[in-house]
Amino acid sequence: MIGVYILKASACLLAFFGFYKLFLEKENMHIFKRFYLIGSLLLSFGIPLITFTKYIETSDSFTPIAVSTNIMENTSISHWEIITISLWSLYFLGVIIFSFRFGKNLLSILLKIKRNRKENNGSYTNILLKEKVIPHTFFKYIFLNKKDNETNKIPEEVLLHEQAHAKQKHSLDILFIEILQIVFWFHPLIYFIKNNIKLNHEFLADEAVLSKGTDTKYYQELLLSFSTNTTTPNLANSINYSLIKKRFIVMKTTTSNRKKWLRNFLVLPLTATLVMSFSSVEEVRLGEENVQEIVDQEGATKKQIKEYNKLAKHYNEMNLSEMRIQKKDMDRLHYLYNLMTDKQKRNAEPFPNFPPPPPKYPEIKRSQNAPLSPETPKTPLTPRTPLTPKSPKSPLSPKAPKSPKAPKSIKVSKPAKPAKTSKSVKG
């Protein structure tokens, strides 16, 4: 795992550094180059850590099987353990050596600042040393030879050069690359980039001096006179730098704005290509109910346990009555929980107590003439059928109440007439 990370980071670093050497180093765009070199280090070691999550819908019949690769003989495992322990021991030994070297250089500079005479010069502080040194800078402190400073043997252009280092805070870049070198002391590209960062600092300081109206030829002669083999502290910026010829070439170089914009723009597709090539993609399969996995003996990785703890804690802190559950989160929790060993499960967050899902009603297929109400089996209209015989109350027969007029027709036929005929017979 660590080996793959180092290979990916090395490939990114090599691509960024190659682009710098081909398209940027000799161009007069030193401020952009400064941030490019620092940014390329951060991106190179950060891109392999980027992980994109891809969710895939799978059918229930799909059954992936992850076969364990830990089936090895005991003798092979012991040999690998010995090699691993040896490599880690060598690595930490290098870290200790480079840490000691960094601390020694930093302490040496701090002691020089504390023990020697100081002379305030506006925003800068001159540290006057008794020993013969060439001017060099650490943050706002400029280290000068005491005798040369008192006799005015140090040219003003040299002081302007060192003040440019202090004003632009080049010491921050040096401290950053030195600390990074402690961690990646074994990586050869770190040393190349460190030298180019220091060289670009000299380009920036030279540009600041020439912008004051200094004659280029006269300034180059000054650089040659101060370029000696005297060593300076690793954490300081000094006028003494080995690649003096490149500085002379860059001083005479002019870069058009169009060329600057073109080179700035080319960094974007380069970065995008490296991100797509050396980042990792994690596939999460959703909807797997019959998935069978043979998990490796180590269980879940640290990254997977961290992801599980974050999700589980999120749902454990919710009130059960107000819990809103996302299906993809629940599937992911089940997947990660099943990966973990019993020991990992005991040390991890407890599995959330999810409420049971709501019951699923069977789907009823209704015809076109069926009522829209979901309670069709109750048939509420059937009790109304007995009401049909009651014709007087039915709104469909409005003339039914006039039927009682029939007795009036009976009164028209007078029953007394038969009695009169009986009287005439007697007479």
C-alpha positions in Angstrom: 0.0 0.0 0.0 2.7 2.5 1.0 4.8 1.3 -2.0 2.0 2.1 -4.4 1.5 5.5 -2.8 5.2 6.4 -3.2 5.2 5.2 -6.9 2.2 7.4 -7.7 3.6 10.4 -5.9 6.9 9.9 -7.7 5.2 9.8 -11.1 3.3 13.0 -10.3 6.5 14.7 -9.0 8.4 13.7 -12.1 5.7 15.0 -14.4 5.5 18.4 -12.7 9.3 18.7 -12.5 9.7 17.8 -16.2 7.2 20.4 -17.1 9.1 23.0 -15.1 12.4 22.2 -16.8 11.0 22.2 -20.3 8.6 25.2 -20.2 9.2 27.4 -17.1 12.8 27.4 -15.8 14.3 29.8 -18.4 11.3 32.1 -18.6 11.1 35.5 -16.8 8.1 34.7 -14.7 9.8 34.0 -11.3 6.8 34.7 -9.0 4.7 32.1 -10.8 7.6 29.6 -10.8 8.0 30.0 -7.0 4.4 29.0 -6.3 4.5 26.4 -9.0 7.4 24.5 -7.4 5.8 24.6 -3.9 2.4 23.7 -5.3 3.9 20.8 -7.3 5.2 19.2 -4.1 1.9 19.5 -2.4 -0.1 18.2 -5.3 2.3 15.3 -6.0 1.9 14.0 -2.5 -1.8 14.8 -2.3 -3.1 13.4 -5.6 -2.6 9.7 -4.7 -4.7 10.3 -1.5 -7.7 11.5 -3.5 -10.5 8.9 -3.7 -13.6 9.1 -5.8 -16.6 7.1 -4.8 -18.7 5.4 -7.6 -22.1 3.9 -6.8 -23.2 1.0 -8.9 -26.6 -0.6 -9.1 -26.4 -4.4 -9.3 -28.9 -7.2 -9.6 -29.6 -9.7 -6.8 -28.2 -12.5 -8.9 -24.7 -11.0 -9.0 -22.5 -12.6 -6.4 -18.9 -11.2 -6.2 -16.5 -13.3 -4.3 -13.3 -11.8 -3.0 -10.7 -14.5 -2.5 -8.2 -14.1 0.3 -4.6 -13.6 -0.7 -3.2 -14.3 2.7 -2.8 -18.0 2.0 1.0 -18.3 2.4 3.3 -20.6 4.2 4.4 -19.5 7.7 8.1 -19.3 6.5 7.2 -16.9 3.7 5.3 -14.6 6.2 8.2 -14.5 8.6 10.6 -13.6 5.7 8.4 -10.7 4.6 8.1 -9.5 8.2 11.9 -9.4 8.5 12.2 -7.4 5.3 9.5 -5.0 6.3 11.0 -4.4 9.8 14.4 -3.9 8.2 13.1 -1.3 5.7 11.1 0.6 8.4 14.1 0.6 10.7 16.3 2.1 7.9 13.6 4.7 7.1 13.3 5.9 10.7 17.1 6.0 11.0 17.2 8.3 8.1 14.4 10.4 9.6 16.4 10.7 12.8 19.6 11.7 11.0 17.9 14.4 8.9 15.9 15.7 11.9 19.2 16.1 13.8 20.8 17.9 10.9 17.8 20.2 10.5 17.8 21.0 14.3 21.5 21.6 14.3 21.4 24.1 11.4 18.4 25.9 12.9 20.1 26.1 16.3 23.3 27.4 14.7 21.5 30.3 13.1 19.5 31.2 16.2 22.7 31.2 18.3 24.4 33.6 15.8 21.4 35.9 16.1 21.5 35.8 19.9 25.3 36.1 20.5 26.4 38.7 17.9 25.9 42.4 17.6 22.7 43.6 15.9 22.2 46.7 13.8 18.7 47.8 12.9 18.2 48.8 9.3 14.6 49.7 8.9 12.5 46.6 8.4 15.7 44.4 8.5 18.3 43.6 11.1 22.0 43.2 10.3 23.8 40.6 12.3 27.5 41.5 12.4 29.8 38.5 12.6 33.5 38.4 13.3 34.2 35.5 11.0 34.7 35.9 7.3 31.3 35.2 5.6 29.5 36.1 2.5 26.2 37.9 3.0 23.2 35.6 3.6 19.7 36.0 4.9 17.3 34.2 7.3 13.9 35.9 7.5 14.5 39.5 8.4 18.1 38.9 9.6 21.0 39.7 7.2 24.3 38.2 8.2 27.3 40.4 7.3 31.0 40.5 8.2 31.5 43.1 10.9 34.8 44.5 9.5 33.5 44.7 5.9 30.3 46.4 7.0 32.2 49.1 9.1 34.6 49.9 6.2 31.7 50.0 3.6 33.3 47.2 1.5 29.9 45.6 0.9 28.3 47.2 -2.2 24.8 48.5 -2.0 23.6 46.1 -4.7 24.6 43.2 -2.5 22.6 44.6 0.4 19.6 45.1 -1.9 19.9 41.5 -3.0 19.8 40.2 0.6 17.0 42.6 1.5 14.9 41.2 -1.4 15.3 37.7 0.1 14.1 39.0 3.5 11.2 41.1 2.0 9.9 38.2 -0.1 10.2 35.7 2.9 12.2 33.1 0.9 13.1 31.5 4.2 9.6 30.1 4.5 10.1 28.1 1.3 13.5 26.8 2.6 12.0 25.7 5.9 9.1 23.9 4.1 11.4 22.0 1.7 13.8 21.1 4.6 10.9 19.6 6.7 9.6 17.7 3.7 13.1 16.4 3.1 13.1 14.9 6.6 10.0 12.8 5.7 11.1 11.9 2.2 14.8 11.9 2.6 15.1 8.8 0.4 13.5 10.5 -2.6 16.0 11.9 -5.2 13.6 14.3 -6.8 13.3 16.2 -3.6 16.9 17.3 -3.8 16.5 18.5 -7.4 13.4 20.5 -6.6 15.1 22.0 -3.5 18.0 23.3 -5.6 15.6 24.8 -8.2 13.6 26.5 -5.4 16.8 28.1 -4.2 17.9 29.0 -7.7 14.5 30.7 -8.3 15.0 32.7 -5.1 18.2 34.1 -6.7 16.3 34.9 -9.9 13.7 36.9 -7.8 16.4 38.8 -5.8 18.3 39.6 -9.1 15.1 40.9 -10.6 14.5 43.1 -7.6 18.1 44.6 -7.8 17.9 45.2 -11.6 14.4 46.9 -11.2 16.2 49.6 -9.1 18.1 50.7 -12.3 21.3 48.8 -11.7 23.4 48.2 -14.8 23.2 44.5 -15.7 26.9 44.1 -16.7 28.1 45.8 -13.5 25.8 43.6 -11.4 27.1 40.5 -13.0 30.6 41.5 -12.2 29.6 41.9 -8.6 28.1 38.5 -8.5 31.3 37.0 -9.9 33.4 38.8 -7.2 31.2 37.5 -4.4 30.8 33.9 -5.8 33.4 32.0 -3.8 33.5 28.5 -2.4 32.6 29.6 1.1 29.8 27.5 2.5 26.7 29.1 4.0 24.0 27.6 6.3 21.5 25.3 4.5 18.6 27.3 5.9 19.8 30.7 4.6 19.7 32.4 1.3 23.0 33.7 0.1 24.4 35.4 -3.0 26.8 32.6 -3.4 25.2 30.0 -5.6 26.8 27.5 -7.9 24.6 27.9 -11.1 25.8 31.5 -11.8 25.7 31.0 -15.6 21.9 30.3 -15.6 21.4 33.5 -13.6 23.2 35.5 -16.2 21.1 34.0 -19.0 17.8 34.6 -17.2 18.7 38.2 -16.5 18.7 38.9 -20.2 15.5 37.0 -20.9 12.2 38.7 -21.5 8.9 36.8 -21.7 5.9 38.2 -23.3 2.5 38.3 -21.5 1.0 36.0 -24.2 3.7 33.4 -23.5 3.2 33.7 -19.8 -0.6 33.1 -20.1 0.0 30.1 -22.4 2.3 28.4 -19.9 0.1 29.2 -17.0 -2.9 27.6 -18.9 -0.9 24.5 -19.7 -0.6 23.7 -16.0 -4.3 23.1 -15.7 -4.6 20.1 -18.2 -1.4 18.7 -16.7 -2.9 18.7 -13.2 -6.2 17.3 -14.4 -4.5 14.5 -16.2 -2.5 13.5 -13.1 -5.6 13.6 -10.9 -7.5 11.3 -13.3 -4.5 9.0 -13.7 -3.2 8.6 -10.1 -6.2 9.1 -7.9 -8.2 6.0 -6.8 -11.8 5.1 -7.4 -13.8 3.1 -4.9 -16.9 1.3 -6.2 -19.8 0.9 -3.9 -22.4 -1.7 -5.0 -26.0 -0.9 -4.1 -29.0 -3.3 -3.8 -27.0 -6.4 -3.1 -29.0 -8.7 -1.0 -27.4 -12.0 -1.8 -23.8 -10.9 -1.9 -21.3 -13.4 -0.5 -17.8 -12.2 0.3 -14.8 -14.1 1.7 -13.1 -11.3 3.6 -9.4 -11.0 4.1 -8.2 -12.0 7.6 -7.3 -8.5 8.6 -10.9 -7.4 8.2 -11.7 -3.8 7.2 -9.0 -1.3 6.6 -8.5 1.8 8.8 -10.1 4.0 6.1 -13.2 1.8 6.0 -13.4 1.7 9.8 -13.2 5.5 9.9 -15.9 5.7 7.3 -18.1 3.3 9.3 -17.6 5.1 12.6 -18.5 8.4 11.0 -21.8 7.1 9.5 -22.7 5.0 12.6 -22.1 8.0 15.0 -24.2 10.2 12.7 -27.3 7.9 13.0 -26.6 6.9 16.7 -26.9 10.6 17.7 -30.3 10.9 16.0 -33.6 10.7 17.9 -35.3 7.5 16.9 -38.6 9.3 16.3 -37.0 11.9 14.0 -34.6 9.5 12.2 -34.4 9.9 8.5 -32.5 7.1 6.8 -30.9 7.1 3.4 -30.8 3.7 1.8 -27.3 4.1 0.4 -26.0 4.9 3.9 -27.8 1.8 5.4 -26.4 -0.4 2.7 -22.9 1.0 3.2 -23.1 0.5 6.9 -24.1 -3.2 6.5 -21.3 -3.7 4.0 -18.6 -2.1 6.2 -19.9 -3.9 9.3 -19.7 -7.3 7.6 -16.1 -6.6 6.6 -14.9 -6.0 10.2 -13.6 -8.7 12.4 -15.1 -9.3 15.9 -12.3 -7.3 17.5 -12.9 -4.4 15.1 -16.6 -4.5 15.8 -16.0 -4.3 19.6 -13.8 -1.3 19.2 -16.0 0.5 16.6 -19.2 2.5 17.0 -22.2 0.3 17.8 -24.4 -0.5 14.8 -27.3 2.0 14.7 -30.7 0.7 15.9 -32.7 1.4 12.7 -36.5 1.3 13.0 -38.2 -1.4 11.0 -39.2 -0.4 7.5 -42.9 0.3 6.9 -45.0 -2.7 5.7 -45.4 -3.2 2.0 -49.0 -3.5 0.9 -49.7 -5.9 -2.0 -50.4 -4.2 -5.2 -54.0 -4.5 -6.4 -54.7 -4.5 -10.1 -58.1 -2.8 -10.7 -60.1 -2.7 -13.9 -61.2 0.4 -15.7 -64.7 0.2 -14.2 -63.5 -0.2 -10.6 -64.1 2.7 -8.2 -61.1 4.9 -7.4 -61.5 4.4 -3.6 -58.9 2.1 -2.1 -61.7 0.5 0.0 -63.5 -1.3 -2.8 -63.9 -4.6 -1.0 -66.4 -2.9 1.4 -69.0 -2.2 -1.4 -70.9 0.6 0.5 -73.6 1.0 -2.2 -75.3 -2.4 -1.7 -77.5 -1.4 1.3 -79.4 1.1 -0.9 -81.2 -1.5 -3.0 -84.2 -2.0 -0.5 -85.1 1.7 -0.9 -86.5 1.2 -4.5 -90.0 -0.1 -3.5 -90.9 3.1 -1.7 -92.3 4.8 -4.7 -94.0 7.7 -2.8 -90.6 8.9 -1.5 -88.8 8.3 -4.8 -88.0 11.5 -6.6 -88.5 9.8 -9.9 -92.5 9.6 -9.4 -93.7 13.0 -8.4 -97.5 12.3 -9.2 -97.9 9.3 -6.9 -99.3 11.2 -3.9 -102.5 12.2 -5.9 -103.9 8.6 -5.8 -106.1 9.2 -2.6 -108.7 11.2 -4.8 -110.4 7.9 -5.8 -112.9 8.0 -2.8 -114.5 11.3 -4.1 -115.7 9.5 -7.3 -117.6 7.1 -5.0 -119.6 9.9 -3.5 -120.9 10.9 -6.9 -123.0 7.8 -7.2 -125.9 8.5 -4.7 -127.0 5.3 -2.9 -130.5 6.9 -1.9 -132.1 6.5 -5.3 -132.9 2.8 -4.9 -134.9 3.7 -1.7 -137.3 6.0 -3.7 -138.3 3.3 -6.1 -139.4 1.1 -3.3 -141.9 3.7 -2.1 -143.7 3.9 -5.4 -144.5 0.2 -5.3 -146.4 0.5 -2.1 -148.7 3.2 -3.4 
